[in-house]
Amino acid sequence: MPDLVRRDFLKWLAALPLLNPARTGLADDKPAPKRPIRIGQIGVGHPHASKLSVYRNSPDYEVVGIVEPDDALRRRAQNQKPYDGLPWVTQEELLNMPGVEAVLIETRVRDLLASAEAAIAAGKHIHLDKPAGADFPRFRRIVEEARRQSLLIQLGYMYRYNPGILLLNEIRKAGWIGDLFEVHTVMSKVVGANERKELAEFPGGILFELGGHITDLVVGQLGRPDKVTGFLRHSAALDDGLIDNGLMVLEYPRATASVKSSAVEVSGGDRRHFVACGTGGTLQVQPLDNPSVRLTFAEPHGEYRGPYQDVRLPKYPRYVGDAADMAKILRGEKASDFSYDHDLAVQETLLRACGMPLT
């Protein structure tokens, strides 16, 4: 039976262009060549800045320049493969390059919003890495300006295109899982001493650093919560002030959700998970970075039968789905699946849980 489940899901995968960018729907299966989208990147200081490799390896994009005003960061990056051979330019030069349509914002977290604001003001679509800064009024202004100009802001949350989450979306559309009444999710790891010092800059600590990835998923399923309660703890035997053990509880009229992140969990990556419980069944994705799904339904649905079934999924390459989806949006082939209001709700929820100001 698990093989049948997997076969059904692989049919879904084949129909999803963002996971199979070569598929076009044309009868001869030979896609017409498309002009690459010219993009650049501002910053290499973000932990996920090396995702630039995904865009350089995609036929959808032409990377034309990279910005890094910090001399030490630039020297270190110049010897790394994702940036090899790229022209290093100023932010002003990049934003004024002919034909540049989009910019990846990959600075240190404290600088993300300044660069995002400059790019939006210049009329560029952006991929903005997470979390979306600590200044909520400024983030709201950026979002509203993007809305006014009909520009894309794509947040760099890692699991939006996770096959397990896509499967959940399909099952919800089909009505098989019923009404969600509980969602719980965990994203943890062990953080070394040097990185702990950097994370301690923000009051929410590890919850602020990692929690946005899975808060994005929860808000995607349940919407903006009515109430947010954060539980922020320092658990390690280190006197560095880092909130290294965080939990948020989100309350809805007919559901609750929990989001948990710690910086001290041994092999935390293996236990990263997302569980959605509905009146018609439960879906669990674990681990999120190499997803496997366990399904339980109250009644049979086609080849899906009880008491539970496991679904082995293809290896999940981070950011490939993000890049493919952005290309389709910028070419006018689809609308974004994540609204401006969704991104505002995620950031508001994260800041509330971390005890960080909204005004």
Secondary structure, 3 states (H helix, E strand, C coil): CHHHHHHHHHHHHHCCCCCCCCCCCCCCCCCCCCCCEEEEEECCCCCCHHHHHHHHCCCCEEEEEEECCCHHHHHHHHCCHHHCCCCECCHHHHHCCCCEEEEEECCCHHHHHHHHHHHHHCCCEEEECCCCCCCHHHHHHHHHHHHHHCCCEEECCCCCCCHHHHHHHHHHHHCCCCCEEEEEEECCCECCHHHHHHHCCCCCHHHHHHHHHHHHHHHHHHCCCCEEEEEEECCCCCCCCCCCEEEEEEEECCEEEEEEEECECCCHHHHCEEEEEECCEEEEECCCCCCEEEEEECCCECCECCCCEEEECCCCCCCHHHHHHHHHHHCCCCCCCCCHHHHHHHHHHHHHHCCCCCC
